[in-house]
Amino acid sequence: MNWLGISLGTASQGLRLLRSFGAVKVAYVPGNRRDHYVADLDLSNFAAVFLKEELRPRMNRALERIKRMEELSAVMTPQERKSAHAKIERLRHWLEKGQKMIP
């Protein structure tokens, strides 16, 4: 346990995630062999990496799931299909809105 009150493993995982998003960078400290980190205060880089690495793949998977729902609706009764298509269209609408917001 360290002064943050979390395990070293948890701290390491969190640090690895922050590094993958570009939110922290390694800082050289003369005479010290340990890695030291500083926050990258340029949030545009963090946001761009987050959108590219996390959000866009999730949206792509959501589109695949919507297509699969449409395929599965073929075996439904006409009343069930109508209800399902209304819900699917709402999902598609929100997904399209989200995709427009991502550069």
VMD Tcl script that draws the C-alpha trace (Angstrom):
set ca {
  {0.00 0.00 0.00}
  {1.28 3.48 -0.77}
  {0.30 7.00 0.26}
  {-2.60 6.95 -2.24}
  {-4.15 4.07 -0.35}
  {-4.18 1.79 -3.40}
  {-2.12 -1.26 -4.24}
  {0.97 -0.96 -6.44}
  {-0.75 -3.16 -9.02}
  {-3.73 -0.82 -9.22}
  {-1.43 2.20 -9.45}
  {0.55 0.51 -12.20}
  {-2.58 -0.29 -14.20}
  {-3.87 3.25 -13.84}
  {-0.54 4.69 -14.88}
  {-0.38 2.37 -17.89}
  {-3.86 3.55 -18.94}
  {-2.92 7.21 -18.53}
  {0.26 6.65 -20.58}
  {-1.72 4.91 -23.34}
  {-4.02 7.94 -23.55}
  {-1.07 10.33 -23.58}
  {-2.21 11.96 -20.33}
  {1.17 11.50 -18.62}
  {4.73 11.39 -19.87}
  {7.99 10.13 -18.47}
  {10.17 12.87 -17.00}
  {13.91 12.50 -16.58}
  {15.27 13.22 -13.11}
  {19.08 13.55 -13.10}
  {20.77 10.94 -10.93}
  {17.61 8.89 -10.43}
  {17.01 5.62 -12.28}
  {13.32 5.37 -11.39}
  {10.66 6.48 -13.82}
  {9.01 9.76 -12.91}
  {5.86 11.00 -14.59}
  {4.30 14.37 -15.20}
  {0.81 15.16 -16.39}
  {0.50 16.30 -19.99}
  {-1.71 19.32 -19.60}
  {-2.51 19.51 -23.32}
  {-5.91 17.83 -23.14}
  {-6.41 17.88 -26.91}
  {-3.93 15.01 -27.28}
  {-5.64 13.05 -24.51}
  {-9.07 13.62 -26.06}
  {-7.92 12.63 -29.55}
  {-6.36 9.39 -28.32}
  {-9.41 8.59 -26.19}
  {-11.75 9.10 -29.13}
  {-9.60 7.06 -31.48}
  {-8.73 4.20 -29.14}
  {-11.83 3.88 -26.99}
  {-14.91 5.58 -28.35}
  {-14.67 4.89 -32.07}
  {-14.21 1.10 -31.68}
  {-17.20 0.98 -29.33}
  {-19.31 2.86 -31.83}
  {-18.24 0.49 -34.59}
  {-19.25 -2.48 -32.43}
  {-22.58 -0.78 -31.71}
  {-23.24 -0.47 -35.44}
  {-22.49 -4.18 -35.89}
  {-24.91 -5.01 -33.09}
  {-27.63 -2.86 -34.63}
  {-27.22 -4.70 -37.93}
  {-27.43 -8.02 -36.09}
  {-30.64 -6.91 -34.35}
  {-32.14 -6.07 -37.72}
  {-31.23 -9.53 -38.99}
  {-32.76 -11.20 -35.94}
  {-35.98 -9.22 -36.29}
  {-36.77 -11.20 -39.46}
  {-38.01 -14.14 -37.37}
  {-40.32 -12.00 -35.22}
  {-44.04 -11.60 -35.63}
  {-45.09 -8.46 -37.52}
  {-46.12 -6.73 -34.28}
  {-42.85 -7.62 -32.53}
  {-40.87 -6.56 -35.61}
  {-42.58 -3.16 -35.69}
  {-41.74 -2.55 -32.03}
  {-38.17 -3.80 -32.49}
  {-37.60 -1.63 -35.56}
  {-38.78 1.47 -33.68}
  {-36.21 0.77 -30.96}
  {-33.50 -0.06 -33.47}
  {-34.15 3.21 -35.30}
  {-33.73 5.12 -32.03}
  {-30.42 3.35 -31.42}
  {-29.28 4.11 -34.97}
  {-30.33 7.77 -34.57}
  {-28.26 8.20 -31.39}
  {-25.30 6.38 -32.91}
  {-25.38 8.67 -35.94}
  {-25.50 11.73 -33.67}
  {-22.50 10.41 -31.76}
  {-20.56 9.72 -34.94}
  {-21.11 13.31 -36.11}
  {-19.53 14.58 -32.91}
  {-16.33 12.60 -33.39}
  {-13.79 14.17 -35.75}
}
mol new
graphics top color blue
foreach p $ca { graphics top sphere $p radius 0.5 }
foreach p [lrange $ca 0 end-1] q [lrange $ca 1 end] { graphics top cylinder $p $q radius 0.2 }
display resetview
